[in-house]
């Protein structure tokens, strides 16, 4: 990964999601760029820190209480 890509990824805000958004997929259905890459499901509820990163675009998600 280039330095530019790494910098862009680290500057992206964390997207907060709730249990209503599960199963979590990226891109999310309501996203304006929903077709930017293949849909990938992220098992965020199984992660110890309740966070997950999309392997395609680097979007960061955090599961919060609803």
C-alpha positions in Angstrom: 0.0 0.0 0.0 1.3 3.4 -0.8 1.8 6.1 1.8 -1.0 8.1 0.2 -3.4 5.3 0.5 -2.4 4.6 4.1 -2.8 8.3 5.0 -6.3 8.4 3.4 -7.4 5.3 5.2 -6.3 6.6 8.6 -8.1 9.9 8.1 -11.4 8.3 7.4 -14.0 8.8 10.3 -15.2 5.7 12.1 -18.8 4.9 11.1 -20.9 4.0 14.1 -23.4 1.2 13.6 -26.0 -0.4 15.9 -27.6 -3.9 16.1 -30.3 -2.6 13.7 -27.5 -2.4 11.0 -26.6 -6.1 11.4 -25.6 -8.1 9.5 -23.1 -5.4 8.6 -22.0 -5.1 5.0 -19.8 -2.7 3.3 -20.8 -0.6 1.5 -23.9 -0.2 3.5 -27.2 -0.4 1.5 -28.0 3.4 1.9 -24.5 4.6 1.0 -24.4 6.9 -2.0 -21.6 4.9 -3.4 -23.2 1.5 -2.7 -21.7 -0.1 -5.8 -18.0 1.1 -5.3 -16.8 -2.5 -4.6 -18.2 -5.9 -4.1 -20.4 -6.2 -1.0 -18.5 -7.8 1.9 -20.1 -8.8 5.2 -18.1 -7.8 8.3 -18.8 -10.0 11.4 -18.3 -7.0 13.8 -20.4 -8.5 16.5 -17.8 -11.3 16.9 -14.9 -8.9 17.3 -13.6 -8.4 20.8 -13.3 -4.6 20.4 -16.6 -4.4 18.4 -14.8 -2.7 15.5 -14.1 -3.8 11.9 -12.4 -2.5 8.8 -13.5 -3.1 5.3 -10.7 -5.0 3.4 -11.7 -3.2 0.1 -12.0 0.5 1.0 -10.7 0.7 4.5 -14.0 2.0 6.0 -13.9 1.7 9.8 -17.0 0.6 11.6 -17.7 0.5 15.4 -20.7 -1.2 16.9 -22.3 1.0 19.6 -25.3 0.4 21.9 -28.6 1.4 20.5 
